[in-house]
C-alpha cells in the first residue's frame, strides 16, 4: 500500500487503542465517538491482516503483532506531533548553530550579554560571529546587526537602540583646545571606520555637505577596536558612535568632544530574513538579544559625561 493512499489518522487511533487496550477509553482520549473508533479498528484489522486487540475472558489483550507495532506507533505519532507543532523550543536540549553578522563594536557593546545567556541556557548550541557582509545571506546568517539602512529584500528588522556621533582624539590635540567650528572640524585629518573596507564616506560627510563643507579622509580602517591606539599616537581625529567613545579602553587613550554641528542619528538594528520570522529558536535568540541590549541601556554610566 502506498503511503499517499493511506489515512494516517488511522495510525493515531490505533496508537490510542493499543495504549489504552480499550476502544471506549481510546474514544474518550481522542474525543471521538465509540462507533467511529470501532470502525477505525475494523479498517486497521483489514490493513494489517490481524485482530490486533482480542478479548480474553474479561480482559482485552494485544496480539503478538500489536505488541510489536505499539512502540513503533507511539514513536511515529510523537515524531509526527513534533513535526507539525511549531510552538516548542527547548534551549537546554537544542543543538543549533546561530550565526550572527556584526562588526567589532557590536561584538564589544551588544553581543556579550547574548553570549553569556546562550552559553548558560543553551549549552549544546553555538554562536558563530561573522564579519559584516553587505549582502545578507539567508542560508548562512541568522541575524545581522547593522547601523546602516536595512537593505532591500525580504528582510525584517527591529531597532536595538539609537545613537549619535562624537569626536574621538588624543588628549592635548592642538585643534581641540578652543571651541571647534564646523569649518575647523572639516579642515582636520580624519579617520573613517568602514567595516567592509569598501566605503570612502559616511553619515558625517552628508551632514558636512549640507553645510557646504567636505573633509579629508586621511586613513580608512576596518575595525573600531584599533582606533584608540591610532588616534592616541597621531593628530588624526575620528567621528565615532557615542557608545563606542564610552568604551573604557577608548577613554583610557583618548578624549571625547561633541561635534560642532548637529550629529546625524542612526539606529542599530537586528535584521533577519523573513524565512526565520516564525521560527521558535530564532524568536528566542532575538528576544535574548533585545533583552541584553535593554539591560545594558538601563545600567548607570560608569564613566564621566562627555566634554563639551
Secondary structure, DSSP 8 states (H G I E B T S, - for coil): --GGGS-THHHHHHHHHHHHT-HHHHHHHHT--HHHHHHHHHHHHHHHTS--EEEETTEEEE-HHHHHHHHHHHHHHHHHHHHH--S---TTT---EEEEE--HHHHHHTHHHHHHHHHHH-TT-EEEEE---SS--TTT-SEEEESS---SSSEEEEEEEEEEEEEEEETT-GGGSS---HHHHHHSEEEEE-TTS--S--HHHHHHHHTT---EEEEEES-STTHHHHHHTSS-BEEEEHHHHTSHHHHHHEEEE--SS---EEEEEEEEEGGGTT-HHHHHHHHHHHHHHHHHHHS--SS---B-
